[in-house]
Amino acid sequence: ERETLLPFMGYATYQSYLKALRLRAGISFPFTTHTARHTFATLITLEQGVPIETVSKMLGHSNVSMTERYAKVTPQKLFEEFDRFLSFTEEMQLAI
């Protein structure tokens, strides 16, 4: 059974892949593996509903507290979840 989702690569290798992807995508500003991990944790996984425990494993973290450093709640996600909460409370009031 595999222990990691992706093969291990050194920092320089990851940086060169990120640069190639950035240029191919037409992104003009440079970013690092650190930035990519933040983006992956926040926008690509958590914002799409992936549980933080799963994201933690995907990032290779030994515990969720490390993942919480990378993953941030965006204002858009906060408003979406609050709207969902309001809808739920309205449904509960209608059921009473």
C-alpha positions in Angstrom: 0.0 0.0 0.0 1.3 3.5 -0.9 2.1 5.9 1.9 1.9 9.0 -0.2 -0.3 10.2 -3.1 2.6 11.7 -5.1 6.2 10.5 -5.4 8.6 12.4 -3.3 10.6 15.1 -5.1 13.1 17.6 -3.9 12.2 21.3 -3.4 14.1 22.4 -6.6 12.2 19.8 -8.7 8.8 21.0 -7.3 9.8 24.6 -7.9 10.7 23.9 -11.6 7.4 22.1 -12.1 5.5 25.0 -10.6 7.3 27.5 -12.7 6.5 25.5 -15.9 2.8 25.2 -14.9 2.7 28.9 -14.0 4.2 29.9 -17.4 1.9 27.5 -19.3 -1.1 28.9 -17.5 -0.1 32.5 -18.3 0.4 33.5 -14.6 2.8 36.4 -14.5 3.6 36.5 -10.8 5.9 33.9 -9.2 4.7 31.6 -6.5 6.3 28.9 -4.4 5.6 25.4 -3.2 4.5 27.1 0.1 1.9 29.2 -1.8 0.8 26.2 -3.8 0.1 24.3 -0.5 -2.0 27.1 0.8 -4.0 27.3 -2.5 -4.5 23.5 -2.5 -5.6 23.4 1.1 -7.9 26.3 0.9 -9.3 26.7 -2.6 -9.0 23.3 -4.2 -10.0 21.1 -1.3 -11.7 22.7 1.6 -13.7 25.2 -0.5 -15.0 22.2 -2.4 -16.2 20.5 0.7 -13.3 18.0 1.3 -13.1 17.4 5.1 -10.0 18.9 6.7 -9.0 15.4 8.0 -8.7 14.3 4.4 -6.9 17.4 3.3 -4.4 16.8 6.2 -3.7 13.3 4.9 -3.4 14.6 1.3 -0.8 17.1 2.4 1.1 14.5 4.4 0.5 16.2 7.8 0.7 14.1 10.9 -2.1 16.1 12.5 -4.9 18.5 11.6 -3.4 21.4 13.5 -0.6 21.7 10.8 -3.3 21.7 8.1 -5.1 24.5 9.9 -2.0 26.7 9.4 -2.3 26.3 5.6 -6.0 26.2 5.2 -7.8 29.5 5.7 -11.5 30.3 5.5 -12.2 32.7 2.7 -14.8 35.4 3.0 -16.8 33.8 0.2 -16.9 30.5 2.1 -17.8 32.2 5.3 -20.8 33.9 3.7 -21.9 30.7 1.9 -21.8 28.7 5.2 -23.6 31.5 7.1 -26.3 31.5 4.4 -26.6 27.7 4.7 -27.0 28.2 8.5 -29.7 30.8 8.1 -31.6 28.6 5.7 -31.4 25.7 8.2 -32.7 27.9 11.0 -35.5 29.2 8.8 -36.5 25.6 7.9 -36.4 24.7 11.6 -38.8 27.6 12.5 -41.2 26.6 9.7 -41.2 23.1 11.1 -42.3 24.3 14.6 
